[in-house]
C-alpha cells in the first residue's frame, strides 16, 4: 500500500514553515496551500531585484552576493512561472528582460553561471568564480532555460529574442556532438524542449531530435540526478505530465513512500548538501540551510500533491 502524508503531518510542516520561512517562501506557501495571492509573491520577490533589473541579495540561498547574476535571475523566473505569472509588461519582467540583454555576464556562448563578485561574499563552493571551470560547462543549463523562456514569452521581433534563438541553435549543435553538459545541463535541455514545443517552434528547431535525445539522457543519468534520500525526484519528475515520465512510475512511487517516511517529526526535510568550504562560512551556511528547508518543503509537498499523496 502506498504511503500518504496525513493532515497532522501537513500541519507539522505548516507550523515549521510559519516559524522559519522568509517572506518570499511564506508567500509561496500561502499561494500554493492557502489560496494566497500572486501579488504577495510578487511583492516579496521585488525585494530581491536590483536597479539593473537583475536579481541577487540571497534570493538563491547558497550565494550571498547582493549583485545581480544570471542564475539569480533564472531563479526568480522559476518562481514567477511557478505561480503562473507571465505578464511580460509587468515591471519585474521588464527589469529581467533589460538585465538579460544588457548584463556584462553574457558571452558568445550564453549567460555566465558564476560571476567574480561571488567570491567577495559567503557562498557555496560551486559559486566560486572560475572562468575556465564552472563557467565552461555550467553555463549550458542556465542558458538553455533562459533561452527557452525568452523564445516562449518574448515577442519575436525583440532584440533579446534573436539572442536567445542564437544561443538555442548553438546549444542544439552542441547536443549533437558533445557529452559534457554540466550538472544542470540535461534538465536545462529538457526545459528548453518544453518551451520550444509550447511555443510551436517546430519549424525553427529540430524538436524531434531534442525530445529523443533528452529522453535518452534522462534515462542514462537518472540515478545521478536523484540524490540521497530521494531528495531531487521532486525536481526531475515533479508531475506525471512531464513528457519523459513514462517508465519511471515505480521509481516515483518508491520515492514518494520514502519521502513520507524520512521526514523528521515536527519538522521538515533537511537538504542533502553542504557548502564544502572548509568551515569558512559555517554560520552563514546554517542560515542558508534554514532558508532552503522552507523552499524545499514547498517543493516536496507539491510533488506529493501532484502525485495524489497529500491528504489535505
C-alpha beads as a LAMMPS data file, in Angstrom:
LAMMPS data file: protein, C-alpha beads

312 atoms
311 bonds

1 atom types
1 bond types

-500.0 500.0 xlo xhi
-500.0 500.0 ylo yhi
-500.0 500.0 zlo zhi

Masses

1 110.0

Atoms # bond

1 1 1 0.000 0.000 0.000
2 1 1 1.321 3.476 -0.839
3 1 1 2.177 5.943 1.908
4 1 1 0.188 9.184 2.281
5 1 1 1.098 12.383 4.081
6 1 1 -1.605 12.831 6.712
7 1 1 -3.329 16.041 7.700
8 1 1 -1.458 16.050 11.009
9 1 1 1.841 15.630 9.134
10 1 1 0.898 18.561 6.932
11 1 1 0.094 20.696 9.968
12 1 1 3.505 19.932 11.469
13 1 1 5.154 21.108 8.254
14 1 1 2.896 24.160 8.102
15 1 1 3.805 25.127 11.662
16 1 1 7.517 24.827 10.901
17 1 1 7.216 26.971 7.768
18 1 1 5.236 29.638 9.629
19 1 1 8.006 29.836 12.236
20 1 1 11.009 29.722 9.912
21 1 1 10.269 30.822 6.356
22 1 1 11.449 34.060 4.792
23 1 1 8.680 36.356 3.491
24 1 1 9.286 35.055 -0.055
25 1 1 8.875 31.395 0.818
26 1 1 5.999 32.232 3.165
27 1 1 4.172 33.982 0.306
28 1 1 4.806 30.933 -1.897
29 1 1 3.466 28.667 0.829
30 1 1 0.292 30.714 1.105
31 1 1 -0.129 30.802 -2.680
32 1 1 0.175 27.043 -3.084
33 1 1 -1.622 25.806 0.027
34 1 1 -3.791 28.582 1.480
35 1 1 -5.284 30.417 -1.503
36 1 1 -2.731 33.183 -1.152
37 1 1 -2.383 35.824 -3.846
38 1 1 0.141 36.151 -6.625
39 1 1 0.505 39.788 -5.606
40 1 1 2.045 38.803 -2.271
41 1 1 4.615 36.639 -4.052
42 1 1 5.382 39.451 -6.497
43 1 1 5.849 41.941 -3.658
44 1 1 8.207 39.629 -1.773
45 1 1 10.137 38.808 -4.940
46 1 1 10.612 42.509 -5.745
47 1 1 12.712 42.880 -2.581
48 1 1 15.468 40.881 -4.294
49 1 1 15.520 42.869 -7.545
50 1 1 18.346 45.333 -8.184
51 1 1 18.298 48.643 -10.040
52 1 1 19.753 46.962 -13.144
53 1 1 16.679 44.729 -13.336
54 1 1 18.539 41.626 -12.244
55 1 1 18.285 39.694 -9.003
56 1 1 20.686 38.938 -6.162
57 1 1 20.601 39.627 -2.397
58 1 1 20.499 35.910 -1.444
59 1 1 17.398 35.098 -3.464
60 1 1 19.279 31.851 -4.130
61 1 1 20.268 30.975 -0.561
62 1 1 23.665 29.444 -1.385
63 1 1 25.019 32.699 -2.826
64 1 1 25.062 35.847 -0.672
65 1 1 26.364 38.125 -3.441
66 1 1 23.964 41.110 -3.450
67 1 1 24.768 41.975 -7.067
68 1 1 22.713 40.671 -9.967
69 1 1 23.708 37.385 -11.571
70 1 1 22.150 35.469 -14.466
71 1 1 21.498 32.464 -12.239
72 1 1 19.662 34.586 -9.666
73 1 1 17.510 35.945 -12.495
74 1 1 16.791 32.397 -13.645
75 1 1 15.833 31.538 -10.053
76 1 1 13.397 34.483 -9.959
77 1 1 11.884 33.487 -13.301
78 1 1 11.295 29.998 -11.954
79 1 1 9.301 31.465 -9.067
80 1 1 7.284 33.662 -11.427
81 1 1 6.474 30.692 -13.622
82 1 1 5.679 28.608 -10.558
83 1 1 2.790 30.980 -9.792
84 1 1 1.822 31.043 -13.470
85 1 1 2.664 34.713 -13.902
86 1 1 3.925 35.542 -17.392
87 1 1 2.874 39.158 -17.972
88 1 1 5.958 40.462 -19.770
89 1 1 4.775 44.068 -19.347
90 1 1 4.915 43.818 -15.563
91 1 1 7.805 45.830 -14.029
92 1 1 9.536 42.747 -12.593
93 1 1 9.703 41.178 -16.043
94 1 1 10.658 44.417 -17.767
95 1 1 13.644 44.616 -15.422
96 1 1 14.539 40.997 -16.059
97 1 1 14.482 41.416 -19.829
98 1 1 16.592 44.556 -19.590
99 1 1 19.143 42.744 -17.444
100 1 1 19.359 39.673 -19.676
101 1 1 20.008 41.895 -22.676
102 1 1 22.493 44.275 -21.065
103 1 1 24.360 42.241 -18.454
104 1 1 28.139 42.009 -18.885
105 1 1 27.830 38.394 -17.739
106 1 1 26.768 37.182 -21.149
107 1 1 29.237 35.913 -23.709
108 1 1 29.447 34.316 -27.118
109 1 1 28.016 31.017 -25.859
110 1 1 25.479 32.182 -23.304
111 1 1 24.858 33.626 -19.853
112 1 1 27.507 33.017 -17.207
113 1 1 26.921 30.564 -14.380
114 1 1 29.157 32.301 -11.835
115 1 1 30.487 35.870 -11.615
116 1 1 33.620 37.375 -9.987
117 1 1 31.730 39.229 -7.211
118 1 1 30.549 35.892 -5.793
119 1 1 33.990 35.477 -4.234
120 1 1 33.518 38.578 -2.067
121 1 1 30.567 37.179 -0.110
122 1 1 29.607 33.966 1.671
123 1 1 28.784 31.267 -0.841
124 1 1 28.820 27.557 -1.560
125 1 1 31.970 26.282 -3.224
126 1 1 30.219 25.792 -6.577
127 1 1 29.561 29.533 -6.754
128 1 1 33.282 30.304 -6.630
129 1 1 34.199 32.172 -9.798
130 1 1 36.218 30.082 -12.203
131 1 1 36.024 31.112 -15.816
132 1 1 37.728 28.000 -17.142
133 1 1 35.944 25.675 -14.698
134 1 1 32.344 26.155 -13.708
135 1 1 31.604 28.670 -16.473
136 1 1 32.913 26.402 -19.203
137 1 1 30.159 23.814 -18.852
138 1 1 27.755 25.007 -16.172
139 1 1 26.516 27.832 -18.395
140 1 1 24.675 25.243 -20.502
141 1 1 21.797 24.597 -18.114
142 1 1 21.118 28.241 -17.312
143 1 1 21.434 29.355 -20.952
144 1 1 19.078 26.606 -22.103
145 1 1 16.433 27.599 -19.549
146 1 1 16.721 31.328 -20.148
147 1 1 16.685 30.872 -23.930
148 1 1 13.584 28.691 -23.783
149 1 1 11.808 31.199 -21.552
150 1 1 12.597 34.082 -23.920
151 1 1 11.627 32.183 -27.065
152 1 1 8.317 31.225 -25.481
153 1 1 7.256 34.533 -23.949
154 1 1 9.111 37.418 -25.630
155 1 1 7.987 38.951 -28.924
156 1 1 9.813 37.559 -31.934
157 1 1 10.890 40.994 -33.170
158 1 1 12.704 41.849 -29.906
159 1 1 16.496 42.020 -29.892
160 1 1 16.647 39.621 -26.952
161 1 1 14.612 37.069 -28.904
162 1 1 17.333 36.979 -31.544
163 1 1 19.968 36.491 -28.858
164 1 1 18.050 33.574 -27.361
165 1 1 17.484 31.995 -30.770
166 1 1 21.207 32.098 -31.488
167 1 1 22.017 30.520 -28.127
168 1 1 19.395 27.802 -28.574
169 1 1 20.766 26.917 -32.011
170 1 1 24.293 26.685 -30.598
171 1 1 23.124 24.505 -27.710
172 1 1 21.363 22.091 -30.038
173 1 1 24.510 21.857 -32.171
174 1 1 26.492 21.062 -29.034
175 1 1 23.962 18.443 -28.018
176 1 1 24.657 16.553 -31.246
177 1 1 28.411 16.389 -30.776
178 1 1 29.275 16.734 -27.066
179 1 1 28.696 14.574 -23.997
180 1 1 29.506 17.082 -21.231
181 1 1 26.677 19.390 -20.236
182 1 1 27.446 20.398 -16.638
183 1 1 25.444 19.498 -13.549
184 1 1 22.226 21.152 -14.732
185 1 1 22.622 20.840 -18.486
186 1 1 20.388 17.831 -19.084
187 1 1 17.426 19.258 -17.193
188 1 1 18.143 22.570 -18.910
189 1 1 17.765 20.888 -22.290
190 1 1 14.513 19.297 -21.075
191 1 1 13.191 22.732 -20.089
192 1 1 14.292 24.125 -23.454
193 1 1 12.384 21.407 -25.281
194 1 1 9.202 22.037 -23.298
195 1 1 9.310 25.779 -24.005
196 1 1 10.102 25.398 -27.711
197 1 1 7.338 22.816 -28.027
198 1 1 4.840 25.064 -26.214
199 1 1 5.860 27.974 -28.454
200 1 1 5.276 25.755 -31.516
201 1 1 8.738 26.428 -32.909
202 1 1 8.995 23.099 -34.718
203 1 1 9.800 24.862 -37.978
204 1 1 12.868 26.585 -36.477
205 1 1 14.350 23.810 -34.357
206 1 1 14.653 20.049 -34.667
207 1 1 12.408 19.296 -31.721
208 1 1 12.117 15.636 -32.669
209 1 1 15.838 15.244 -32.105
210 1 1 15.740 17.313 -28.908
211 1 1 12.904 15.256 -27.431
212 1 1 14.521 11.925 -28.283
213 1 1 17.948 12.998 -27.071
214 1 1 16.685 14.355 -23.737
215 1 1 14.710 11.168 -23.076
216 1 1 17.902 9.176 -23.624
217 1 1 19.970 11.482 -21.418
218 1 1 17.445 11.289 -18.580
219 1 1 17.478 7.506 -18.826
220 1 1 21.290 7.339 -18.860
221 1 1 21.764 9.806 -15.994
222 1 1 18.610 9.234 -13.950
223 1 1 20.311 7.945 -10.829
224 1 1 22.869 10.754 -10.894
225 1 1 20.052 13.291 -10.679
226 1 1 18.189 11.592 -7.861
227 1 1 20.242 12.469 -4.802
228 1 1 20.345 10.652 -1.479
229 1 1 17.040 10.054 0.303
230 1 1 15.108 10.741 -2.904
231 1 1 15.661 14.461 -2.416
232 1 1 15.659 15.504 -6.076
233 1 1 12.957 13.279 -7.546
234 1 1 10.659 16.269 -6.991
235 1 1 12.863 18.244 -9.382
236 1 1 13.339 15.578 -12.037
237 1 1 9.750 14.270 -12.141
238 1 1 7.586 16.865 -10.357
239 1 1 4.323 15.795 -12.031
240 1 1 3.043 12.860 -14.108
241 1 1 2.635 15.300 -17.011
242 1 1 6.394 15.588 -17.612
243 1 1 6.950 14.345 -21.149
244 1 1 9.583 11.761 -20.152
245 1 1 7.586 10.439 -17.154
246 1 1 6.606 7.072 -18.615
247 1 1 8.782 4.252 -17.368
248 1 1 9.616 5.890 -14.049
249 1 1 6.288 5.295 -12.324
250 1 1 7.652 2.757 -9.860
251 1 1 10.712 4.873 -9.070
252 1 1 8.463 7.845 -8.344
253 1 1 6.139 5.739 -6.196
254 1 1 9.059 4.397 -4.181
255 1 1 10.431 7.896 -3.692
256 1 1 7.078 9.235 -2.543
257 1 1 6.864 6.456 0.040
258 1 1 10.390 7.102 1.247
259 1 1 9.897 10.862 1.355
260 1 1 6.969 10.489 3.733
261 1 1 8.838 8.016 5.934
262 1 1 12.037 10.032 6.376
263 1 1 10.534 13.387 7.378
264 1 1 11.670 14.309 10.909
265 1 1 8.826 14.575 13.402
266 1 1 7.565 18.148 13.988
267 1 1 9.922 19.418 11.305
268 1 1 10.650 19.456 7.580
269 1 1 13.165 17.602 5.469
270 1 1 16.819 18.557 5.566
271 1 1 18.874 19.345 2.493
272 1 1 21.430 16.807 1.216
273 1 1 24.268 19.234 0.536
274 1 1 26.785 21.448 2.315
275 1 1 28.938 24.321 1.165
276 1 1 32.198 22.305 1.355
277 1 1 34.193 25.448 2.150
278 1 1 36.416 24.082 4.897
279 1 1 34.230 25.633 7.587
280 1 1 34.836 29.184 6.343
281 1 1 31.152 30.132 6.346
282 1 1 29.713 27.820 8.988
283 1 1 27.320 30.376 10.483
284 1 1 26.154 31.629 7.098
285 1 1 25.508 28.104 5.866
286 1 1 23.332 27.400 8.921
287 1 1 21.163 30.373 7.940
288 1 1 21.130 29.379 4.277
289 1 1 20.201 25.822 5.183
290 1 1 17.118 27.016 7.051
291 1 1 16.046 29.179 4.116
292 1 1 16.413 26.215 1.792
293 1 1 14.389 23.919 4.026
294 1 1 11.305 26.125 3.664
295 1 1 11.633 26.259 -0.122
296 1 1 12.275 22.534 -0.409
297 1 1 9.356 21.723 1.908
298 1 1 7.046 23.522 -0.509
299 1 1 8.640 21.723 -3.456
300 1 1 8.205 18.317 -1.820
301 1 1 4.616 18.951 -0.800
302 1 1 3.795 19.945 -4.374
303 1 1 5.481 16.741 -5.528
304 1 1 3.325 14.738 -3.116
305 1 1 0.174 16.609 -4.094
306 1 1 0.817 16.276 -7.823
307 1 1 1.046 12.515 -7.379
308 1 1 -2.023 12.210 -5.146
309 1 1 -0.171 11.526 -1.888
310 1 1 -1.235 14.575 0.123
311 1 1 -4.265 14.184 2.403
312 1 1 -5.304 17.828 2.795

Bonds

1 1 1 2
2 1 2 3
3 1 3 4
4 1 4 5
5 1 5 6
6 1 6 7
7 1 7 8
8 1 8 9
9 1 9 10
10 1 10 11
11 1 11 12
12 1 12 13
13 1 13 14
14 1 14 15
15 1 15 16
16 1 16 17
17 1 17 18
18 1 18 19
19 1 19 20
20 1 20 21
21 1 21 22
22 1 22 23
23 1 23 24
24 1 24 25
25 1 25 26
26 1 26 27
27 1 27 28
28 1 28 29
29 1 29 30
30 1 30 31
31 1 31 32
32 1 32 33
33 1 33 34
34 1 34 35
35 1 35 36
36 1 36 37
37 1 37 38
38 1 38 39
39 1 39 40
40 1 40 41
41 1 41 42
42 1 42 43
43 1 43 44
44 1 44 45
45 1 45 46
46 1 46 47
47 1 47 48
48 1 48 49
49 1 49 50
50 1 50 51
51 1 51 52
52 1 52 53
53 1 53 54
54 1 54 55
55 1 55 56
56 1 56 57
57 1 57 58
58 1 58 59
59 1 59 60
60 1 60 61
61 1 61 62
62 1 62 63
63 1 63 64
64 1 64 65
65 1 65 66
66 1 66 67
67 1 67 68
68 1 68 69
69 1 69 70
70 1 70 71
71 1 71 72
72 1 72 73
73 1 73 74
74 1 74 75
75 1 75 76
76 1 76 77
77 1 77 78
78 1 78 79
79 1 79 80
80 1 80 81
81 1 81 82
82 1 82 83
83 1 83 84
84 1 84 85
85 1 85 86
86 1 86 87
87 1 87 88
88 1 88 89
89 1 89 90
90 1 90 91
91 1 91 92
92 1 92 93
93 1 93 94
94 1 94 95
95 1 95 96
96 1 96 97
97 1 97 98
98 1 98 99
99 1 99 100
100 1 100 101
101 1 101 102
102 1 102 103
103 1 103 104
104 1 104 105
105 1 105 106
106 1 106 107
107 1 107 108
108 1 108 109
109 1 109 110
110 1 110 111
111 1 111 112
112 1 112 113
113 1 113 114
114 1 114 115
115 1 115 116
116 1 116 117
117 1 117 118
118 1 118 119
119 1 119 120
120 1 120 121
121 1 121 122
122 1 122 123
123 1 123 124
124 1 124 125
125 1 125 126
126 1 126 127
127 1 127 128
128 1 128 129
129 1 129 130
130 1 130 131
131 1 131 132
132 1 132 133
133 1 133 134
134 1 134 135
135 1 135 136
136 1 136 137
137 1 137 138
138 1 138 139
139 1 139 140
140 1 140 141
141 1 141 142
142 1 142 143
143 1 143 144
144 1 144 145
145 1 145 146
146 1 146 147
147 1 147 148
148 1 148 149
149 1 149 150
150 1 150 151
151 1 151 152
152 1 152 153
153 1 153 154
154 1 154 155
155 1 155 156
156 1 156 157
157 1 157 158
158 1 158 159
159 1 159 160
160 1 160 161
161 1 161 162
162 1 162 163
163 1 163 164
164 1 164 165
165 1 165 166
166 1 166 167
167 1 167 168
168 1 168 169
169 1 169 170
170 1 170 171
171 1 171 172
172 1 172 173
173 1 173 174
174 1 174 175
175 1 175 176
176 1 176 177
177 1 177 178
178 1 178 179
179 1 179 180
180 1 180 181
181 1 181 182
182 1 182 183
183 1 183 184
184 1 184 185
185 1 185 186
186 1 186 187
187 1 187 188
188 1 188 189
189 1 189 190
190 1 190 191
191 1 191 192
192 1 192 193
193 1 193 194
194 1 194 195
195 1 195 196
196 1 196 197
197 1 197 198
198 1 198 199
199 1 199 200
200 1 200 201
201 1 201 202
202 1 202 203
203 1 203 204
204 1 204 205
205 1 205 206
206 1 206 207
207 1 207 208
208 1 208 209
209 1 209 210
210 1 210 211
211 1 211 212
212 1 212 213
213 1 213 214
214 1 214 215
215 1 215 216
216 1 216 217
217 1 217 218
218 1 218 219
219 1 219 220
220 1 220 221
221 1 221 222
222 1 222 223
223 1 223 224
224 1 224 225
225 1 225 226
226 1 226 227
227 1 227 228
228 1 228 229
229 1 229 230
230 1 230 231
231 1 231 232
232 1 232 233
233 1 233 234
234 1 234 235
235 1 235 236
236 1 236 237
237 1 237 238
238 1 238 239
239 1 239 240
240 1 240 241
241 1 241 242
242 1 242 243
243 1 243 244
244 1 244 245
245 1 245 246
246 1 246 247
247 1 247 248
248 1 248 249
249 1 249 250
250 1 250 251
251 1 251 252
252 1 252 253
253 1 253 254
254 1 254 255
255 1 255 256
256 1 256 257
257 1 257 258
258 1 258 259
259 1 259 260
260 1 260 261
261 1 261 262
262 1 262 263
263 1 263 264
264 1 264 265
265 1 265 266
266 1 266 267
267 1 267 268
268 1 268 269
269 1 269 270
270 1 270 271
271 1 271 272
272 1 272 273
273 1 273 274
274 1 274 275
275 1 275 276
276 1 276 277
277 1 277 278
278 1 278 279
279 1 279 280
280 1 280 281
281 1 281 282
282 1 282 283
283 1 283 284
284 1 284 285
285 1 285 286
286 1 286 287
287 1 287 288
288 1 288 289
289 1 289 290
290 1 290 291
291 1 291 292
292 1 292 293
293 1 293 294
294 1 294 295
295 1 295 296
296 1 296 297
297 1 297 298
298 1 298 299
299 1 299 300
300 1 300 301
301 1 301 302
302 1 302 303
303 1 303 304
304 1 304 305
305 1 305 306
306 1 306 307
307 1 307 308
308 1 308 309
309 1 309 310
310 1 310 311
311 1 311 312
